[in-house]
Amino acid sequence: MRRTTARFWSICLLALGLSVSGHAIAAHAYAQFGDIRYPAGFTHFSYVNPNAPKGGAIVLVPPTRQSNFDKYNPFTLKGSAPPSMLGMMFDTLLVGTMDEPTTAYGLLASDIQVASDRLSVTFQIHPQARFHNGDPVLATDVKHSFERLTSKQAAPQYRTYFGEVKGATVLSERTIRFDFVRPNRELPLIVGSLPVFSAKWGLQGEGPKAAHKPLDQMVTDIPIASGPYRIGPVQFGKDITYVRDPEYWAKDLNVRKGQFNFDRITYKIYKDSTAQLEAFKAGEFDYMQSFIAREWARAFTGRAFERGELIKAELQHGNAGDFQGFQFNLRRDKFKDVRVRQAIALAMDFEWLNRQLFYNAYSRVRGYFVASDFEAKGRPGPDELALLMPLRDKLPAAVFEQDVPQPPKTDLALESGHTLRDHLRQARDLLQDAGWTYRDGALRNASGQAFSIEFLDSSGSMGRVVTPFAKNLEKLGIQVKYKVIDFALLQKRMDVFDFDIISSRTVGSESPGTELLERFGSRSADVEGSGNVLGLKNPAVDALLDKVVSASSRPELVTSLRALDRVLRHGHYVVPHWYGAVHRVSWRAKAFARPADLPRFYQPEKLVTTVWWSPDARPSTPVSVSPKAP
């Protein structure tokens, strides 16, 4: 059989989720549940302009409220790396698309082979792959990257994310195999997302005496990576310019065709959100996204918008809804009782907030996978019960006997029969049952300790939400503090779990999986810097997470995630916020051209930096790259 014919059947089998007994499955792509859209030899993704010109420049601001950066290493816990460094500079073995949720195509890897028992995956490194210093990307570099990122010197989320990978074995100069703890259809995608850097990054000395600096001591060492951009001019801590590498090894590869079109991408950092918006109107940067409905309605106005110099658009998308909410720190004794958490949630009047502050622009977040196939509804059906019944002794009876909890709702027309006063009365009773009663001017426990809550914020934008929420909590006798601190300090306090309640947002996913172990798993609850902000330790949740990551089909994944959503919602671990159905973005009209069609699944900043281009692109004047840090 000719190789082309064998490859064709391998691809067909993989797309159908089948295997060849006793043999590995080789292909140009991998799909978790067999839904490969683009065949071998495809020329480019459908949502790009393959003939987009290269050139021009774009100036952006970080989508988060980042106030500075103090390192060039994005893989360690301490400090803040420049915005978007991972996506700009570090290629991965596989790369996903914006029109498929669970499929990835070869980038650094030209060939993917999944073992028939699904206990390993083997990648063939593309022979053209090169680092910025001209060295070829070899299997030893991939192994080095994996081992550094899963060491204790790296941020802890990497150890959790790659936790079911036994190790990496170099088979030849450009062939590497990853072995897994157990069969898991998502694991080839997990290891395929590994950011790869040169083994020479951080290497000191020469010859036999050469040694690597510890990863957590590599602070301002310029990364030796292989991505489309390098570091260009920098005002350290204030702004950074990424310069397109004209010799980028993958510039003509099908998975990169028509992408990364700007010669320079600069991120400017503003410490004040008001100053940032005024700077945008004044022309200091070219694009921004708005996350605040009032700001979008009232501040994105003026002569520049009226003259068409600034475009204001609400872009449609097919993403699952983002999860956002006030998250309790369950490590604090005062939040350990579910009745306390439920009572606090009853004091937030979303309908009033949406009407008075948000211009009715939002819908209420109901659960952890809102507006997706994974959202739990009603009571558990037979498929969910098959997962939940073995955990019955670890779950409250309400999981089986009641509909999945919905956020409290106030109704001006009294159609629901619930007012804010009703909710506060219910909250008072829940608090009393939990041992908190009002006396001596405050809500107190049996030891006489007053109940207080501190809300932390890095931008000040949440103040208008916390203020009416606090007034309602104070009616219950709860003392509330709202504190605005610098982003870097907020991140540090979160890393060491020094907070009461924090506002947090997680981007919706069309295929949640292994990352949930980091977010909800008991093993990460006490690891500083982990994504388990809640400090959640729940054996039933752990068991359901195990079902999620071991799902062998899309229906199994849907069922396990619905069961997980149900159990989490019965725990009342958060005060749910709100989500929007569109991306609210604004840009300078002369700065961009873009394809006519939008992909289904995307985040707007990534769309701009990868797919859009300068309408009058001309190659920029060469600039020096990879400067020495101060």
C-alpha positions as CSV (number, residue, x, y, z in Angstrom):
1,M,0.0,0.0,0.0
2,R,1.4,3.4,-0.9
3,R,2.0,5.8,1.9
4,T,-0.6,8.3,0.6
5,T,-3.3,5.6,0.6
6,A,-2.3,4.5,4.1
7,R,-2.4,8.1,5.3
8,F,-5.9,8.6,3.8
9,W,-7.3,5.6,5.6
10,S,-5.6,6.5,8.9
11,I,-7.2,10.0,8.7
12,C,-10.6,8.5,7.9
13,L,-10.3,6.1,10.9
14,L,-9.3,8.8,13.2
15,A,-12.1,11.1,12.0
16,L,-14.5,8.3,12.8
17,G,-12.9,7.7,16.3
18,L,-11.7,4.2,15.3
19,S,-8.4,2.6,15.7
20,V,-6.2,0.1,13.9
21,S,-5.6,-2.9,16.2
22,G,-2.0,-3.2,17.2
23,H,-0.9,-0.1,15.3
24,A,-0.7,3.6,15.9
25,I,-2.9,6.0,14.1
26,A,-1.0,8.6,12.1
27,A,-2.5,11.8,10.8
28,H,-2.0,15.5,10.1
29,A,-4.5,16.4,12.9
30,Y,-6.1,15.0,16.0
31,A,-9.8,15.2,17.0
32,Q,-10.9,14.3,20.5
33,F,-14.2,12.9,19.2
34,G,-13.4,12.4,15.6
35,D,-14.5,15.7,13.9
36,I,-11.6,16.7,11.7
37,R,-12.9,19.4,9.3
38,Y,-9.8,20.1,7.2
39,P,-8.3,17.2,5.2
40,A,-4.7,16.4,4.7
41,G,-3.1,18.9,2.3
42,F,-5.6,21.7,3.0
43,T,-4.3,25.1,2.1
44,H,-5.5,27.4,4.8
45,F,-8.3,27.8,7.4
46,S,-11.6,29.0,6.0
47,Y,-11.8,32.2,8.1
48,V,-8.5,33.7,7.0
49,N,-7.5,35.7,3.9
50,P,-4.6,33.7,2.6
51,N,-3.5,36.7,0.5
52,A,-3.6,39.2,3.4
53,P,-0.6,41.5,2.9
54,K,2.1,41.7,5.5
55,G,3.2,45.0,7.0
56,G,1.9,47.9,9.1
57,A,1.6,48.2,12.8
58,I,-1.1,47.9,15.5
59,V,-1.2,49.3,19.0
60,L,-3.3,47.5,21.7
61,V,-3.9,47.4,25.4
62,P,-4.1,44.3,27.5
63,P,-7.7,42.9,27.8
64,T,-7.1,42.5,31.5
65,R,-6.3,45.4,33.9
66,Q,-2.6,44.6,33.8
67,S,-0.6,47.5,35.3
68,N,3.0,46.5,34.5
69,F,5.3,43.7,33.7
70,D,8.5,42.8,35.3
71,K,9.8,39.7,33.6
72,Y,10.1,37.9,30.2
73,N,9.4,34.5,31.5
74,P,5.7,33.6,31.2
75,F,6.0,30.2,32.9
76,T,6.8,31.1,36.5
77,L,4.5,32.0,39.4
78,K,6.1,35.2,40.7
79,G,5.9,38.5,38.7
80,S,4.0,39.5,35.6
81,A,5.0,38.7,32.0
82,P,4.2,41.0,29.1
83,P,0.7,40.6,27.7
84,S,0.2,38.0,25.0
85,M,3.8,36.8,25.1
86,L,2.8,33.1,24.9
87,G,0.7,33.4,21.7
88,M,3.2,35.8,20.0
89,M,6.4,34.0,20.6
90,F,5.9,30.3,21.5
91,D,4.8,27.7,18.9
92,T,3.2,24.5,20.1
93,L,3.2,21.0,18.7
94,L,-0.4,21.3,17.6
95,V,-2.6,24.4,17.0
96,G,-6.4,24.7,17.3
97,T,-8.8,26.5,15.0
98,M,-11.5,29.1,15.6
99,D,-14.2,26.9,13.9
100,E,-13.7,23.6,15.6
101,P,-13.9,23.0,19.4
102,T,-11.9,19.7,19.9
103,T,-9.6,19.4,16.9
104,A,-6.0,20.5,16.5
105,Y,-3.6,20.4,13.5
106,G,0.1,19.9,13.3
107,L,2.3,23.0,13.7
108,L,5.7,22.0,15.1
109,A,4.5,18.5,14.6
110,S,4.2,17.4,11.0
111,D,2.7,14.0,12.0
112,I,0.7,12.8,15.0
113,Q,0.5,9.1,15.9
114,V,-1.9,8.0,18.6
115,A,-1.4,4.5,20.0
116,S,-4.3,2.1,19.5
117,D,-4.5,1.7,23.3
118,R,-4.5,5.5,23.7
119,L,-1.7,5.3,26.2
120,S,0.7,7.3,24.2
121,V,1.1,9.8,21.4
122,T,4.1,10.3,19.1
123,F,4.9,13.5,17.3
124,Q,7.2,13.9,14.3
125,I,8.8,17.3,14.5
126,H,8.5,19.3,11.3
127,P,11.9,19.3,9.5
128,Q,11.7,23.0,8.8
129,A,10.9,24.1,12.3
130,R,13.5,26.6,13.6
131,F,14.0,28.7,16.7
132,H,14.6,32.4,16.5
133,N,18.4,31.8,16.8
134,G,18.3,29.6,13.7
135,D,18.7,26.3,15.5
136,P,16.4,23.5,14.4
137,V,13.6,22.4,16.8
138,L,14.5,18.9,18.0
139,A,12.8,16.3,20.1
140,T,15.3,17.1,22.9
141,D,14.0,20.7,23.0
142,V,10.4,19.4,23.3
143,K,11.4,17.0,26.2
144,H,13.3,19.8,27.9
145,S,10.3,22.2,27.7
146,F,8.0,19.5,29.1
147,E,10.3,18.7,32.0
148,R,11.0,22.3,32.9
149,L,7.2,23.2,32.8
150,T,6.3,20.2,35.0
151,S,9.1,21.0,37.5
152,K,8.5,22.7,40.8
153,Q,10.2,25.8,39.4
154,A,7.3,26.5,37.0
155,A,3.9,27.8,37.9
156,P,1.9,25.0,39.5
157,Q,-0.9,24.9,37.0
158,Y,1.4,23.3,34.5
159,R,1.9,20.3,36.8
160,T,-1.8,19.9,37.1
161,Y,-2.5,20.4,33.4
162,F,0.1,17.8,32.4
163,G,-0.6,15.7,35.5
164,E,-1.7,12.6,33.6
165,V,1.4,12.5,31.4
166,K,3.9,10.0,32.7
167,G,6.8,11.4,30.7
168,A,8.4,12.2,27.4
169,T,10.8,9.9,25.5
170,V,13.0,11.0,22.6
171,L,12.9,8.3,19.9
172,S,15.0,10.0,17.3
173,E,16.3,13.5,16.5
174,R,12.8,14.7,15.5
175,T,10.6,12.1,17.1
176,I,9.2,12.2,20.6
177,R,6.6,10.1,22.4
178,F,4.5,11.1,25.4
179,D,3.2,8.3,27.6
180,F,0.0,8.6,29.6
181,V,-1.2,7.4,33.0
182,R,-4.4,6.1,31.5
183,P,-6.4,6.3,28.2
184,N,-7.8,9.8,27.8
185,R,-9.0,11.2,24.5
186,E,-8.1,14.7,25.5
187,L,-4.4,14.0,26.4
188,P,-3.0,14.2,22.8
189,L,-4.5,17.7,22.7
190,I,-3.1,18.5,26.1
191,V,0.5,17.6,25.2
192,G,0.0,19.1,21.7
193,S,-0.6,22.5,23.4
194,L,2.9,22.4,25.1
195,P,4.8,25.7,24.5
196,V,8.2,24.7,23.2
197,F,11.4,26.6,23.8
198,S,15.0,26.0,23.1
199,A,17.1,24.0,25.6
200,K,19.6,26.8,25.2
201,W,17.3,29.3,26.9
202,G,18.9,29.9,30.3
203,L,22.0,27.9,29.6
204,Q,25.1,29.3,31.2
205,G,28.7,28.4,30.3
206,E,30.0,26.2,27.6
207,G,31.0,22.6,27.1
208,P,30.8,20.1,30.0
209,K,30.5,22.9,32.5
210,A,27.4,24.4,30.9
211,A,24.4,24.4,33.2
212,H,20.8,25.7,33.2
213,K,19.7,28.5,35.4
214,P,16.7,27.4,37.5
215,L,13.5,28.3,35.6
216,D,12.2,30.5,38.4
217,Q,15.5,32.5,38.3
218,M,15.1,33.2,34.5
219,V,13.5,36.6,34.8
220,T,14.8,38.9,32.1
221,D,16.5,36.2,29.9
222,I,15.0,36.7,26.5
223,P,13.1,33.5,25.5
224,I,14.5,31.4,22.6
225,A,11.3,30.4,21.0
226,S,10.0,29.7,17.5
227,G,6.8,31.7,17.1
228,P,5.8,34.4,14.6
229,Y,7.1,37.3,16.6
230,R,10.1,38.3,18.6
231,I,10.5,41.0,21.3
232,G,11.3,44.4,19.8
233,P,11.4,47.8,21.5
234,V,10.5,47.8,25.1
235,Q,9.9,50.4,27.8
236,F,10.3,47.9,30.6
237,G,7.1,47.6,32.6
238,K,5.2,50.1,30.5
239,D,4.9,48.9,26.9
240,I,6.3,46.2,24.6
241,T,6.5,45.8,20.9
242,Y,6.5,42.4,19.2
243,V,8.2,42.4,15.8
244,R,7.2,39.9,13.1
245,D,10.0,37.6,12.2
246,P,10.3,37.8,8.4
247,E,12.1,34.4,8.5
248,Y,9.4,32.7,10.6
249,W,9.7,29.1,9.7
250,A,5.9,28.4,9.5
251,K,4.9,31.6,7.6
252,D,3.8,29.5,4.5
253,L,2.4,26.6,6.5
254,N,-1.3,25.9,6.0
255,V,-2.1,26.4,9.7
256,R,-0.4,29.8,9.6
257,K,-1.3,31.0,6.1
258,G,-3.0,34.5,6.1
259,Q,-2.2,35.0,9.8
260,F,0.1,37.2,11.9
261,N,0.0,39.9,9.3
262,F,1.2,43.0,11.3
263,D,4.9,43.8,11.3
264,R,4.6,45.3,14.7
265,I,2.2,44.6,17.5
266,T,2.6,47.0,20.5
267,Y,0.9,46.7,23.9
268,K,0.6,49.8,26.0
269,I,-0.2,49.6,29.7
270,Y,-2.4,52.2,31.4
271,K,-2.9,52.0,35.2
272,D,-6.2,53.9,35.0
273,S,-9.2,52.7,33.0
274,T,-10.5,56.2,32.4
275,A,-7.2,57.4,31.1
276,Q,-7.0,54.3,28.9
277,L,-10.4,55.1,27.2
278,E,-9.5,58.8,26.7
279,A,-6.1,57.7,25.2
280,F,-8.0,55.5,22.8
281,K,-10.2,58.4,21.6
282,A,-7.1,60.5,21.3
283,G,-5.5,58.0,19.0
284,E,-2.8,56.5,21.2
285,F,-3.8,53.0,20.4
286,D,-6.0,51.3,17.8
287,Y,-8.3,48.7,19.3
288,M,-10.0,47.9,22.6
289,Q,-12.7,45.7,24.0
290,S,-15.3,46.9,26.4
291,F,-16.5,44.7,29.3
292,I,-18.6,47.4,31.0
293,A,-22.2,48.0,29.6
294,R,-22.4,51.6,31.0
295,E,-19.0,52.5,29.5
296,W,-20.1,51.0,26.2
297,A,-23.3,52.9,26.1
298,R,-22.1,56.3,27.4
299,A,-18.4,56.6,27.0
300,F,-17.8,55.1,23.5
301,T,-19.3,58.3,22.0
302,G,-18.0,61.5,20.6
303,R,-16.9,63.2,17.3
304,A,-14.5,60.5,16.4
305,F,-17.3,57.9,16.4
306,E,-19.7,60.3,14.6
307,R,-17.1,61.0,11.8
308,G,-16.5,57.3,11.4
309,E,-12.9,57.5,12.5
310,L,-13.6,55.1,15.3
311,I,-15.8,52.0,14.7
312,K,-18.0,50.6,17.4
313,A,-19.4,47.1,16.8
314,E,-21.0,44.3,18.6
315,L,-19.6,41.1,17.0
316,Q,-21.6,37.9,17.1
317,H,-20.0,34.7,18.2
318,G,-21.0,31.1,18.9
319,N,-18.9,30.7,22.1
320,A,-20.2,29.1,25.2
321,G,-21.1,31.8,27.8
322,D,-18.3,33.0,30.0
323,F,-18.5,32.1,33.7
324,Q,-18.2,35.1,36.0
325,G,-18.9,35.6,39.6
326,F,-17.9,36.5,43.1
327,Q,-15.9,33.5,44.3
328,F,-15.8,32.6,48.0
329,N,-12.5,31.6,49.6
330,L,-13.6,28.3,51.2
331,R,-10.4,28.3,53.2
332,R,-12.0,30.9,55.5
333,D,-14.1,29.4,58.3
334,K,-16.9,31.9,57.8
335,F,-17.6,30.6,54.3
336,K,-17.5,26.9,55.0
337,D,-21.2,26.6,55.7
338,V,-23.3,26.3,52.5
339,R,-26.1,28.2,54.2
340,V,-23.9,31.3,54.7
341,R,-22.8,31.3,51.1
342,Q,-26.4,30.9,49.9
343,A,-27.5,33.8,52.2
344,I,-24.9,36.1,50.8
345,A,-25.9,35.3,47.2
346,L,-29.5,36.2,48.1
347,A,-28.5,39.7,48.9
348,M,-27.4,40.5,45.3
349,D,-30.2,42.0,43.2
350,F,-29.2,41.3,39.7
351,E,-32.4,42.6,38.1
352,W,-31.8,46.0,39.7
353,L,-28.2,46.0,38.6
354,N,-29.1,45.1,35.0
355,R,-31.8,47.7,34.9
356,Q,-30.0,50.6,36.6
357,L,-26.4,50.0,35.7
358,F,-26.1,47.6,32.7
359,Y,-28.8,49.0,30.3
360,N,-30.4,45.5,30.3
361,A,-27.4,44.3,28.3
362,Y,-26.7,41.1,30.2
363,S,-28.2,37.8,31.1
364,R,-27.6,36.1,34.5
365,V,-25.0,33.5,34.8
366,R,-26.9,30.4,36.0
367,G,-24.1,27.9,36.3
368,Y,-20.5,27.0,35.4
369,F,-21.2,26.2,31.7
370,V,-23.8,28.7,30.9
371,A,-25.4,28.8,27.4
372,S,-23.7,25.5,26.4
373,D,-24.6,21.8,26.0
374,F,-23.1,21.2,29.4
375,E,-25.4,23.3,31.5
376,A,-27.5,21.3,34.0
377,K,-31.3,21.7,33.9
378,G,-34.2,20.5,36.0
379,R,-33.7,17.3,37.8
380,P,-31.1,14.7,36.9
381,G,-32.1,12.3,34.2
382,P,-31.1,8.6,33.9
383,D,-27.7,9.4,32.3
384,E,-26.7,11.8,35.1
385,L,-28.1,9.5,37.8
386,A,-25.8,6.7,36.6
387,L,-22.9,8.9,37.6
388,L,-24.5,10.5,40.7
389,M,-26.0,7.5,42.5
390,P,-22.6,5.9,43.4
391,L,-21.8,9.2,45.0
392,R,-25.0,9.5,47.0
393,D,-23.4,9.4,50.4
394,K,-21.2,12.3,49.5
395,L,-23.9,14.5,48.1
396,P,-26.8,16.5,49.6
397,A,-30.2,14.9,49.1
398,A,-31.3,18.0,47.2
399,V,-29.1,17.0,44.2
400,F,-31.5,14.1,43.6
401,E,-34.8,15.6,44.9
402,Q,-34.8,19.2,43.6
403,D,-34.3,21.0,40.4
404,V,-30.8,22.4,39.9
405,P,-30.5,25.7,41.8
406,Q,-31.1,29.0,39.9
407,P,-29.9,32.4,41.0
408,P,-32.4,34.4,43.1
409,K,-34.6,36.6,41.0
410,T,-36.5,39.8,42.0
411,D,-39.6,40.7,40.1
412,L,-41.0,44.2,40.0
413,A,-44.3,42.8,38.7
414,L,-44.3,40.2,41.5
415,E,-45.0,37.5,38.9
416,S,-42.4,35.3,40.7
417,G,-43.7,36.4,44.1
418,H,-40.1,37.3,45.2
419,T,-38.8,40.7,46.2
420,L,-35.5,41.7,47.6
421,R,-37.1,41.9,51.0
422,D,-38.2,38.3,50.6
423,H,-34.7,37.3,49.7
424,L,-33.2,39.1,52.7
425,R,-35.6,37.5,55.1
426,Q,-34.6,34.1,53.6
427,A,-31.0,35.0,54.0
428,R,-31.5,36.1,57.6
429,D,-33.1,32.7,58.4
430,L,-30.2,30.8,56.7
431,L,-27.6,32.8,58.6
432,Q,-29.4,32.2,61.9
433,D,-29.6,28.4,61.2
434,A,-25.8,28.5,60.5
435,G,-25.2,30.2,63.9
436,W,-25.0,33.8,63.0
437,T,-27.4,36.2,64.8
438,Y,-27.6,40.0,64.9
439,R,-26.6,41.5,68.2
440,D,-24.6,44.5,69.5
441,G,-24.8,46.2,66.1
442,A,-23.4,43.4,63.9
443,L,-24.0,39.9,62.7
444,R,-22.1,37.6,65.1
445,N,-21.3,34.0,65.7
446,A,-21.5,32.2,69.0
447,S,-18.0,33.4,69.9
448,G,-19.1,37.0,69.4
449,Q,-17.0,37.5,66.2
450,A,-18.6,40.0,63.8
451,F,-19.1,38.9,60.2
452,S,-17.1,41.0,57.8
453,I,-16.3,40.6,54.1
454,E,-13.6,42.3,52.0
455,F,-14.0,42.6,48.3
456,L,-10.8,43.1,46.3
457,D,-10.6,44.8,42.9
458,S,-7.7,45.9,40.7
459,S,-9.6,48.4,38.5
460,G,-12.3,50.0,40.6
461,S,-14.9,49.1,38.0
462,M,-16.6,46.7,40.3
463,G,-17.3,49.4,42.9
464,R,-20.7,50.3,41.4
465,V,-21.8,46.7,41.7
466,V,-20.3,46.1,45.2
467,T,-21.9,49.3,46.6
468,P,-25.6,48.3,46.3
469,F,-24.6,44.7,47.1
470,A,-22.9,45.9,50.3
471,K,-26.0,47.9,51.3
472,N,-28.1,44.8,51.2
473,L,-25.5,42.8,53.1
474,E,-25.3,45.5,55.7
475,K,-29.0,45.1,56.3
476,L,-28.2,41.6,57.4
477,G,-25.6,42.9,59.8
478,I,-22.6,42.0,57.6
479,Q,-19.7,44.5,57.6
480,V,-18.4,45.1,54.0
481,K,-15.1,46.6,52.9
482,Y,-14.3,47.3,49.2
483,K,-10.6,47.7,48.5
484,V,-9.0,48.7,45.1
485,I,-5.4,47.5,44.9
486,D,-2.8,47.3,42.1
487,F,-3.2,44.3,39.7
488,A,0.2,42.8,40.7
489,L,-0.7,43.0,44.4
490,L,-4.1,41.5,43.7
491,Q,-2.5,38.6,41.8
492,K,0.0,38.0,44.6
493,R,-2.7,37.9,47.2
494,M,-4.7,35.5,45.1
495,D,-1.6,33.3,44.6
496,V,-1.3,32.9,48.4
497,F,-5.1,32.8,49.0
498,D,-5.2,36.0,51.0
499,F,-8.7,37.2,50.2
500,D,-12.3,36.8,51.2
501,I,-14.2,37.2,48.0
502,I,-12.8,37.8,44.5
503,S,-14.5,38.7,41.2
504,S,-13.3,36.2,38.6
505,R,-14.1,35.5,34.9
506,T,-13.4,32.3,33.0
507,V,-13.8,32.2,29.2
508,G,-16.4,29.8,28.1
509,S,-15.2,26.6,26.4
510,E,-16.8,24.3,23.8
511,S,-15.0,21.3,25.3
512,P,-14.1,21.7,29.0
513,G,-11.8,19.0,30.2
514,T,-8.4,18.6,31.9
515,E,-8.2,22.3,32.9
516,L,-11.1,21.7,35.3
517,L,-8.8,19.6,37.5
518,E,-6.8,22.7,38.1
519,R,-10.0,24.8,38.7
520,F,-12.0,22.5,40.9
521,G,-9.8,19.5,41.9
522,S,-8.8,18.8,45.5
523,R,-5.1,18.3,44.6
524,S,-4.7,21.9,43.5
525,A,-6.7,23.5,46.4
526,D,-3.7,24.1,48.6
527,V,-1.1,24.7,45.9
528,E,-0.1,28.4,45.9
529,G,-0.8,30.0,42.5
530,S,-3.2,27.3,41.4
531,G,-6.4,28.0,39.6
532,N,-8.5,26.5,42.4
533,V,-9.4,30.0,43.7
534,L,-12.3,28.6,45.7
535,G,-10.1,26.2,47.7
536,L,-12.6,23.5,46.8
537,K,-12.0,20.0,48.2
538,N,-15.0,17.7,47.5
539,P,-14.6,14.0,46.8
540,A,-17.8,13.9,44.7
541,V,-16.5,16.7,42.5
542,D,-13.2,14.9,42.2
543,A,-15.0,11.7,41.1
544,L,-17.0,13.7,38.5
545,L,-13.9,15.4,37.2
546,D,-12.4,11.9,36.7
547,K,-15.5,11.1,34.5
548,V,-15.0,14.3,32.6
549,V,-11.4,13.7,31.6
550,S,-12.0,10.0,30.8
551,A,-15.0,10.6,28.6
552,S,-14.7,8.6,25.4
553,S,-17.4,10.3,23.4
554,R,-19.1,13.6,23.2
555,P,-22.3,12.4,24.8
556,E,-20.3,11.0,27.8
557,L,-18.6,14.4,28.1
558,V,-21.9,16.2,28.0
559,T,-23.4,14.0,30.7
560,S,-20.4,14.2,33.0
561,L,-20.2,18.0,32.8
562,R,-23.9,18.4,33.4
563,A,-23.5,16.3,36.5
564,L,-20.5,18.3,37.6
565,D,-22.4,21.6,37.0
566,R,-25.3,20.3,39.1
567,V,-23.2,19.3,42.0
568,L,-21.2,22.6,42.0
569,R,-24.4,24.7,41.8
570,H,-25.8,22.9,44.8
571,G,-22.7,23.9,46.7
572,H,-23.4,27.6,46.2
573,Y,-19.6,28.3,45.9
574,V,-20.1,31.6,44.0
575,V,-22.4,34.5,43.6
576,P,-23.1,34.3,39.9
577,H,-22.6,37.4,37.8
578,W,-23.7,38.0,34.2
579,Y,-22.7,37.4,30.6
580,G,-23.2,39.0,27.3
581,A,-24.1,37.4,23.9
582,V,-21.8,39.6,21.8
583,H,-18.2,40.9,21.8
584,R,-18.3,44.7,22.2
585,V,-15.2,46.0,20.4
586,S,-14.1,49.3,18.9
587,W,-11.2,50.1,16.6
588,R,-9.6,52.8,14.5
589,A,-11.2,52.6,11.0
590,K,-8.0,53.2,9.1
591,A,-6.0,50.7,11.1
592,F,-7.6,47.4,10.0
593,A,-8.9,45.3,7.2
594,R,-10.5,42.0,8.0
595,P,-12.2,38.9,6.3
596,A,-15.9,39.2,5.6
597,D,-16.9,36.1,7.6
598,L,-16.3,35.5,11.3
599,P,-15.4,32.1,12.7
600,R,-17.8,30.5,15.1
601,F,-15.5,30.3,18.2
602,Y,-13.1,33.1,18.9
603,Q,-11.9,35.7,21.3
604,P,-11.7,39.1,19.7
605,E,-8.2,40.1,20.5
606,K,-6.8,36.9,19.1
607,L,-8.9,37.4,16.0
608,V,-7.4,40.9,15.5
609,T,-3.8,39.9,16.1
610,T,-3.9,36.8,14.0
611,V,-6.4,37.3,11.1
612,W,-6.8,41.1,10.5
613,W,-4.3,43.1,8.5
614,S,-3.3,46.7,7.7
615,P,-5.4,48.0,4.7
616,D,-2.3,49.8,3.3
617,A,0.3,47.4,4.6
618,R,3.8,48.2,3.7
619,P,6.8,46.5,5.3
620,S,7.9,48.5,8.3
621,T,11.4,49.8,8.8
622,P,13.5,47.1,10.4
623,V,13.9,47.4,14.1
624,S,16.2,45.6,16.5
625,V,14.7,42.6,18.2
626,S,15.2,40.7,21.5
627,P,16.7,43.6,23.5
628,K,18.5,43.2,26.7
629,A,16.3,43.9,29.7
630,P,17.3,46.6,32.2
